[in-house]
Amino acid sequence: GEEQECRGEKQGSLHVWKSELTEVEDDTSPRHSSSPACEYG
């Protein structure tokens, strides 16, 4: 169940992550750290 949930959340916040990550490509924001680890694989 975790994987499925993770995937669903990822799809919804994918564009947001890409947009935010593009700005902080070098620096990993702390708030992203608390996000689903599945994003990093």
N, C-alpha and C positions, 0 to 999 in steps of 0.2 A: 504493500500500500504506500509505503514511503516514496518509492520511485515514481509511481503514478502521480501522487500529490505534487512532488517536486516538479515533474514535467509540466503539469498544468500551471503551476505558479510561474515557472520559467517562461513559458510561452507568453503569458500575460505581461510579465515584466521584462521580457527579452529586449524589446525596443527601448525601454527605459534604461536598462543596464547598459546597453550598447551606447546610448546617448551620453549617459553619465560617465561610463568608463572611458569614452573617447576624450573627455576633458581631463580626467585624472588617470591617464594611461600609466604614467610613471608612478604615481602615488596611489596606493590602494586605500580607498576610504574605509574608515573603521565601521561605518554602518553597513557596508557591503559584507564585512567580515561576519556579521551576525546573520547574513542572508543564507539561504539554502546552500549547503556545501556541494550539492549535486551540480551546481553551476560550474564549479571548478573540477568536478569529476573526481 
